[in-house]
Amino acid sequence: MTERLDTIVLGGGAMGSATAWALAQRGRAVTLLERFDPGHHFGASHGATRNFSLGYANTTYLDMLTEALPLWDEIEQQSGEKLFAHTGVVNHGPDRSYPGVHAALSAAGLESEFLPLEEAHERWGGIRFDSQVLYTPQGGQLNADATLPALQRLAAERGAIVRHRSRVLSIRVLGDDDVVVEVQTADGIEVLHARTLVVTAGAWTSKLLDGVIGLPRLSVTQEQPAHFAVADTEAVWPGFNHRFTPGDPGYDYWCSAIYGMLTPGEGVKAGWHAVGPLTDPDARTFTPEPGQLAALQRYARDWLPGVDADSLVDVSCTYTLTADENFVLDRIGPIVVGAGFSGHGFKFVPVVGRILADLVTGDGAAPALFAANRTTAGSLFKITG
């Protein structure tokens, strides 16, 4: 069976769903293809919590944060779903970047303030605070599990076709407005022709586009945060990021900076950032690396007095990392690609959807920081989460 379509979005995770929504709102005919069933746990967009952290000094990301805040409100209003818990996010520890982040946020019109350690301990007793505390009240947690179906429903209500259980086997570019996509479905093989193909396939991006277009190297890791049982039921939990300066005494067991937040009904989530083992997304073990898990438990004992460090449930997800941890948002011929979100992309979901839709329709370009052919690392200067 051969079918001709206007725009195909390959990958129904957060970024692909947001792109389909953005395109459908513009009246563009769009078909969203997702390999797995709704609610699957094989990629990077499952789970009930992601921090909306404002810890950036780079102006590109600050502009995207400013755009993202009202867009999340728009998605909530259109869908009738509560997706954003406005708990604030606290950033603490002996990291020298905090004053620069605070200055950059102020210059961008985003809220942040340094709090005395005593005040932070009084407000958020489940956390033992370290050295300095930078509070961003506009931060909070986003519900990934609720966001995906909300975006897909909104896209479908505006005319998009959403197809699960549709595995793309191959991609071929025949011309400037002709991409052939071979799809495996329950009914057999389909051959789809599209004027434009958007690839938002997460950990599978390189597998699908190898030999089709050139991309920066994308490394896929299996990250292993955990939910710790709440011990202090009276504690109020903001999102948190805890950074250190490598070489400082007392942090020798740390694998990286730490991020965390309360996941209602599951516990306090905490995890190392971008230090999991390299993995093939089709051959993951889903088993935590023992040394990193033990270090995470030690962290919980040392710094999270509001949890039970011995009562935990590990979580498995993938990161798709670029060398500079900046995204890839670009158009190469008839293919638009959104990839390499490097463990800090979810807060930007509606902005990424808008940018990728612009690349499809020709209404705008992506920031140069995200070019596929970049040769030098951009200045990210962010706080994890």
Secondary structure, DSSP 8 states (H G I E B T S, - for coil): -EEEEEEEEE--SHHHHHHHHHHHHTT--EEEE-SS-TT-SSSSS-SS-EEE---B--HHHHHHHHHHHHHHHHHHHHH----EE---EEEESS-TTHHHHHHHHHHTT---EEE-HHHHHHH-TTS---S-EEEETT-EEE-HHHHHHHHHHHHHHTT-EEE-S-EEEEEEEEETTEEEEEEEETTEEEEEEEEEEEE--GGGHHHHHTTTS-----EEEEE--EEEEES-TT----EEEE---TT-TT-TT--S-EEEEEETTTEEEEEESS-S-B--TTS------HHHHHHHHHHHHHH-TTEEEEEEEE--EEEEE-TTS--EEEEETTEEEEE--TT--GGGHHHHHHHHHHHHHTS----GGG-TT--S-----B---
